[in-house]
Amino acid sequence: MAVEPIEFYADPETDEAERLRVSAEWQKVMALHEGRRVLGYILRDLGLFSTVGGERSAGKHEAAIALVDQMRAANNGLFLAIITELLSDENPSQD
């Protein structure tokens, strides 16, 4: 199921300026090791890598996909680094 983008801004100039600002903020968070770990844990907690088994897990999975889309749009390279770190973290519960 595809997630439809939500239009938040009415003025095209304001819209573009706000998107650039938000993208810059995403990149700041994703550039930090701690930010990448937090985003990775959020993706795991939302069930990005889990089997969808009901309405609640489907909703959480959709939220994870929306987060992935936002991260990839901000900086695909940093997104891939986050996924790589997440997948290589063998025992995340013992930090």
Phi and psi in degrees as GROMACS dihedral restraints (atoms count N, CA, C in turn):
[ dihedral_restraints ]
;  ai    aj    ak    al  type     phi  dphi    fc
    3     4     5     6     1   -79.0    20    10
    4     5     6     7     1   143.9    20    10
    6     7     8     9     1   -94.2    20    10
    7     8     9    10     1   124.9    20    10
    9    10    11    12     1   -79.6    20    10
   10    11    12    13     1   133.1    20    10
   12    13    14    15     1   -67.2    20    10
   13    14    15    16     1   145.5    20    10
   15    16    17    18     1  -102.7    20    10
   16    17    18    19     1   131.2    20    10
   18    19    20    21     1   -84.8    20    10
   19    20    21    22     1   116.0    20    10
   21    22    23    24     1  -101.0    20    10
   22    23    24    25     1   -22.5    20    10
   24    25    26    27     1  -116.5    20    10
   25    26    27    28     1   146.0    20    10
   27    28    29    30     1   -98.6    20    10
   28    29    30    31     1   -36.1    20    10
   30    31    32    33     1   -91.5    20    10
   31    32    33    34     1   124.2    20    10
   33    34    35    36     1   -57.7    20    10
   34    35    36    37     1   -38.0    20    10
   36    37    38    39     1   -68.8    20    10
   37    38    39    40     1   -43.9    20    10
   39    40    41    42     1   -64.2    20    10
   40    41    42    43     1   -40.4    20    10
   42    43    44    45     1   -57.0    20    10
   43    44    45    46     1   -50.6    20    10
   45    46    47    48     1   -66.6    20    10
   46    47    48    49     1   -42.1    20    10
   48    49    50    51     1   -62.2    20    10
   49    50    51    52     1   -41.5    20    10
   51    52    53    54     1   -68.3    20    10
   52    53    54    55     1   -40.0    20    10
   54    55    56    57     1   -62.3    20    10
   55    56    57    58     1   -40.8    20    10
   57    58    59    60     1   -65.1    20    10
   58    59    60    61     1   -40.9    20    10
   60    61    62    63     1   -63.4    20    10
   61    62    63    64     1   -46.0    20    10
   63    64    65    66     1   -63.8    20    10
   64    65    66    67     1   -41.3    20    10
   66    67    68    69     1   -61.3    20    10
   67    68    69    70     1   -41.1    20    10
   69    70    71    72     1   -64.0    20    10
   70    71    72    73     1   -39.2    20    10
   72    73    74    75     1   -66.9    20    10
   73    74    75    76     1   -41.3    20    10
   75    76    77    78     1   -59.3    20    10
   76    77    78    79     1   -44.6    20    10
   78    79    80    81     1   -64.6    20    10
   79    80    81    82     1   -36.4    20    10
   81    82    83    84     1   -60.9    20    10
   82    83    84    85     1   -46.4    20    10
   84    85    86    87     1   -65.4    20    10
   85    86    87    88     1   -44.7    20    10
   87    88    89    90     1   -70.2    20    10
   88    89    90    91     1   -21.8    20    10
   90    91    92    93     1   -78.2    20    10
   91    92    93    94     1   -20.3    20    10
   93    94    95    96     1   -86.0    20    10
   94    95    96    97     1   138.7    20    10
   96    97    98    99     1   -57.0    20    10
   97    98    99   100     1   -45.2    20    10
   99   100   101   102     1   -63.5    20    10
  100   101   102   103     1   -39.0    20    10
  102   103   104   105     1   -63.4    20    10
  103   104   105   106     1   -42.1    20    10
  105   106   107   108     1   -63.9    20    10
  106   107   108   109     1   -40.6    20    10
  108   109   110   111     1   -65.1    20    10
  109   110   111   112     1   -44.5    20    10
  111   112   113   114     1   -62.5    20    10
  112   113   114   115     1   -47.1    20    10
  114   115   116   117     1   -62.1    20    10
  115   116   117   118     1   -39.5    20    10
  117   118   119   120     1   -61.9    20    10
  118   119   120   121     1   -44.7    20    10
  120   121   122   123     1   -65.1    20    10
  121   122   123   124     1   -37.5    20    10
  123   124   125   126     1   -62.5    20    10
  124   125   126   127     1   -44.4    20    10
  126   127   128   129     1   -61.2    20    10
  127   128   129   130     1   -42.5    20    10
  129   130   131   132     1   -64.9    20    10
  130   131   132   133     1   -45.3    20    10
  132   133   134   135     1   -63.6    20    10
  133   134   135   136     1   -31.5    20    10
  135   136   137   138     1   -77.9    20    10
  136   137   138   139     1    -6.1    20    10
  138   139   140   141     1    87.4    20    10
  139   140   141   142     1    28.6    20    10
  141   142   143   144     1   -57.3    20    10
  142   143   144   145     1   -36.3    20    10
  144   145   146   147     1  -105.2    20    10
  145   146   147   148     1    13.1    20    10
  147   148   149   150     1  -104.2    20    10
  148   149   150   151     1   157.4    20    10
  150   151   152   153     1   -72.4    20    10
  151   152   153   154     1   135.0    20    10
  153   154   155   156     1   -81.6    20    10
  154   155   156   157     1   119.8    20    10
  156   157   158   159     1  -123.6    20    10
  157   158   159   160     1    10.0    20    10
  159   160   161   162     1  -179.8    20    10
  160   161   162   163     1  -179.4    20    10
  162   163   164   165     1   -65.0    20    10
  163   164   165   166     1   -42.3    20    10
  165   166   167   168     1   -64.4    20    10
  166   167   168   169     1   -46.2    20    10
  168   169   170   171     1   -68.2    20    10
  169   170   171   172     1   -30.6    20    10
  171   172   173   174     1   -66.3    20    10
  172   173   174   175     1   -41.0    20    10
  174   175   176   177     1   -64.3    20    10
  175   176   177   178     1   -43.0    20    10
  177   178   179   180     1   -64.2    20    10
  178   179   180   181     1   -40.4    20    10
  180   181   182   183     1   -63.8    20    10
  181   182   183   184     1   -41.1    20    10
  183   184   185   186     1   -62.2    20    10
  184   185   186   187     1   -38.5    20    10
  186   187   188   189     1   -63.7    20    10
  187   188   189   190     1   -39.8    20    10
  189   190   191   192     1   -63.0    20    10
  190   191   192   193     1   -42.2    20    10
  192   193   194   195     1   -64.3    20    10
  193   194   195   196     1   -40.5    20    10
  195   196   197   198     1   -63.8    20    10
  196   197   198   199     1   -39.3    20    10
  198   199   200   201     1   -65.3    20    10
  199   200   201   202     1   -42.6    20    10
  201   202   203   204     1   -59.4    20    10
  202   203   204   205     1   -45.1    20    10
  204   205   206   207     1   -60.1    20    10
  205   206   207   208     1   -42.5    20    10
  207   208   209   210     1   -66.0    20    10
  208   209   210   211     1   -42.3    20    10
  210   211   212   213     1   -65.4    20    10
  211   212   213   214     1   -43.9    20    10
  213   214   215   216     1   -64.7    20    10
  214   215   216   217     1   -37.2    20    10
  216   217   218   219     1   -67.2    20    10
  217   218   219   220     1   -35.0    20    10
  219   220   221   222     1   -71.7    20    10
  220   221   222   223     1   -46.5    20    10
  222   223   224   225     1  -167.8    20    10
  223   224   225   226     1   100.1    20    10
  225   226   227   228     1   -62.4    20    10
  226   227   228   229     1   -36.3    20    10
  228   229   230   231     1   -63.0    20    10
  229   230   231   232     1   -45.1    20    10
  231   232   233   234     1   -67.6    20    10
  232   233   234   235     1   -35.8    20    10
  234   235   236   237     1   -59.4    20    10
  235   236   237   238     1   -45.4    20    10
  237   238   239   240     1   -63.4    20    10
  238   239   240   241     1   -35.5    20    10
  240   241   242   243     1   -63.8    20    10
  241   242   243   244     1   -40.2    20    10
  243   244   245   246     1   -63.7    20    10
  244   245   246   247     1   -46.6    20    10
  246   247   248   249     1   -63.5    20    10
  247   248   249   250     1   -41.6    20    10
  249   250   251   252     1   -61.8    20    10
  250   251   252   253     1   -46.3    20    10
  252   253   254   255     1   -61.6    20    10
  253   254   255   256     1   -42.2    20    10
  255   256   257   258     1   -63.1    20    10
  256   257   258   259     1   -44.1    20    10
  258   259   260   261     1   -72.3    20    10
  259   260   261   262     1   -26.3    20    10
  261   262   263   264     1   -86.6    20    10
  262   263   264   265     1   -10.5    20    10
  264   265   266   267     1   -78.6    20    10
  265   266   267   268     1    97.6    20    10
  267   268   269   270     1   -71.5    20    10
  268   269   270   271     1   -31.6    20    10
  270   271   272   273     1  -138.1    20    10
  271   272   273   274     1    76.6    20    10
  273   274   275   276     1   -69.2    20    10
  274   275   276   277     1   -18.4    20    10
  276   277   278   279     1   -80.3    20    10
  277   278   279   280     1    -7.4    20    10
  279   280   281   282     1  -114.0    20    10
  280   281   282   283     1    57.5    20    10
